[in-house]
Amino acid sequence: MSASFELPLFHVVGFSGHRQLDNAGVIAPAVTKALESLRQETKGEWVALSSVATGGDQLFIGQARALGLSWYAILPLPRAEFARDFSPSEWQVVEATLEQAENVRVITENGSREDAYLDCGMETVNGSDVLLAVWDGDPARGKGGTADVIDYAKSIGKPILIVDAATGKMRRENWSRLERGDEGLANLNHLPDAAASGTGNPFMAPDTIFNFQKKCDHAASRGAPQFRRLIASTVLLHVAATIIAAAALAYGLHFMAIPWAKLACLAGALGVAIVLRRHAHSHDSWVRCRLAAEFCRSALATWGLPRAAPLFEELDLPGVRSLTRSLHILHSRSSATRQVPMDEFKRVYLEKRIDDQLSYYRRQEGRALPQFRRLKVGFWIATIAALTCTAAYAVAHTLHAEVPEWTRQTFFYFIPIALPVVAASFISMISINDLQRRVARYREMCAMLEDSRRQISFCQTWNSLERLVLRTERALLQEVLEWHSITSFSESH
């Protein structure tokens, strides 16, 4: 398979350590050895994550960079506030070091300094696959110290490499929980390449991302299982069996074919249920491919922004962590090396993202709304007809009215049994196809996109444009995640 259709696998090693290191000459080679062992034991590329304080942080950054690892900075406070914890000469070193970072993230905009340092340490653990810590074994000297960070990592079962701050000896904890690969990303990478289409790469993103999105989208479209139709068919087969039974009872039918027809309907419903159960894997694969395709679509749409949009920063969905991490890291590297004029980005984003999504949601509403209305009307007609026939039967029975036999059989016996089942099937179809929610959601999404289009068209600065694009993409991703939750739950039951 061509490498241009695959996303790389990234691992993150976070760091926590003391500011005062009395034995840096011993610690430095120990940190290097720890990093080298990680690269030897796992596939993929390792990325370093740490703050940039004097002492342990800067030693870790230097060793990681010397080994060719890229470095992501995580700061407890905004730069102006963070600088207050350094002397002028120390801060000059910090600023020079930050220039080497592929990305800088600030954790706390307000609150106490101690809380900020603790939050920064915890977020370092959360964002890492492994925590590398240089620790003297003593309790934390202040809130958010290395001991606190290690305790948090232990409490959530994070793999930890602890380097003794005095001797440089290394020990491991929770090492059995180290994930050396990612099956989800590997499966996506091994999807068949999508055939070339007439559409180019409008967002000018790397071909790797564009080709990967195309093949995920192609696999999702080609392999979409007809679960809703299959579930609906079980309902219809049960309705058919009920109508046959009602007709036999109402009209006194005793043909040989009647019980066989009922049996065929019920056996067919059971067969469909078995098919649904056995094809759960294809459903999971379809959901995974569709989710990956939509995540890539959002990443592609924001590729021309000067900075990598934190689209997936708050997302922690099992099965897609490696995918979203890969997209974010690749975007960070790309945005650092190229610039797209703002007017060009706006034009492409409005035409290829906003207008495309508007067209999609309007088209989906145009399909779902008539179906919803027909099923709702069918429910009311069947319900009212059944109610009317039942009321007529009650009146006729009470008054001992003479009624023709065919009328009695049809309107007093058959319809009151059959139509309530038909009405229930209409409601079931609405629920199975999630029509009521989908129609309302499509309208909401169209309104949101139209509002975003007006605001983005007027944007004159990158900052305002970034905010609006990020808000729009998060709304679109929220819709994807909502679809994922509903689809995964409903089809698994």
C-alpha positions, 0 to 999 in steps of 0.5 A: 500500500502506498504510504501516502494513504496512511496516517503515521502513529504517534506516541506521547511521552510526558515529563515531570521533574524537579527544578533543582537537579544536583546530579544532571550529569547522571540524569541526562544519560538516564533520560536518554536511555529511557527515551531510547527504550521507548522507541525500541519497544513500540512502533511509531514516532514518539513526541515529547510533552512537557513544560519548560521550567529550569532544571528537569524540564529543560534537561528533558527537552534537550535530550528529547530534541537531541534524539530527534523527538519533536516537542510540544510545550504545555504551560501552567500560565500565560507567558506573561504570568509564567515569566514571573517565576523566572529571573530575566536571564532564565526567561531568555532561555525559556523563550529561546526554548519555546521557539523549538516547540511545535505547539504551545498550550496554556492550561490555566488563564486564571486561578491560583499559581499552585492550582495552575501548576497542579493542573499542568502536571495532570494535563501532561499525564492525561495527554501522554502514553507514558510519564517519564519522571525524574524524582528524588522520592520525597513528597512534593515541596509545593502543590503540583510538585513531581510527587503529586504528578506521579501519584496522579499517574499511578491513580489512573494506571498510566505507565510510568518511567521513574528515574531516580534523581540521585542515582539515575536508576530507572524503574517502571510502574504500570508497564503492562498498560503501555499500548505499543500500537493502535489497532483502530488506526492500523485497520483504517490504514489498511483499508483499500485505497480509494479510486481517484475521483474528479475532485481535487484537494481544495484545502491544499492539505498534504496528500496523505490526509486527503487520500486517507479521508477519501479511502475512509469515506469510500469504505464507509459509503461502500460498506454501509450496512442496511441495519435500519432496513433490516430492523424495519423488515422484522417489524413488517414481518411481524405485522404481516403475521398478525394481519394473517392471524387476524384475517383467519380469525375474523373470516373463519379461514381454514386454508392449509396455507394460512398457518404456513404463511404465518410461520414463514413471516415469523421465521423470516423475522427471526432470520433477519434478527440472526443476520443482524446479530452476525453482522455486528462486526460490519456495523462496527467497521462502518461506524469506525470508517464514517467517524474517521472520514468526518474527523478528517473532513474537519481537519482538512477544512481547517488546514489553511489556518495559521495555527492547528485548530484544537478540534479534538482537544476535549475529545477522548473517544476510545478507538480514535485517540491515535487518529485525532492525535495524528491529525493534530500533530500533522496539522501543527507541522504543516501550519508552521511551514506554510501560509494561506492568504486569508481571502483564499482560505475564506473562499475555499472554506465557504464554498467547500465546507459551509456550502457543502454541508448546507447542501447535505443537511438540506438534502437530508431534511428533504428526504427525512421530512416527507417520510416522517410526515407520511408515517405520522399521517399513517399512524393517525389514520390507522389509530382513528380508523381502529378507534372508530370501528371499535366504537361502532362495535361497542354501540352495535353490541350494546343496542343489539343492532343487526349488522351484515356478516361481512361488515361484522367480520371486517369492521368489528373483528378484523380491523380492530385487531389489525390496525392497532398493530399497523399504527404501532408499526408506523411509530416503530418506523419513525423511531427506528429511522430516528426521523423526528430527531433527524428532521429537527437536527437537520434544521438546527444545523442548517440555521447554524451553518447559515449564521456561520456563513454570514459571520465568516463572510464579514471576518477581516482578521485571522483571530475572529476567523479562527474563532468562527471556524472552530465554533462551526467545526465543533458544532459539526463534530458534535453532530457526528459524535451524536450520530455515533452515540445513537447509531452505536447504541441502537444498532447494538441492541 
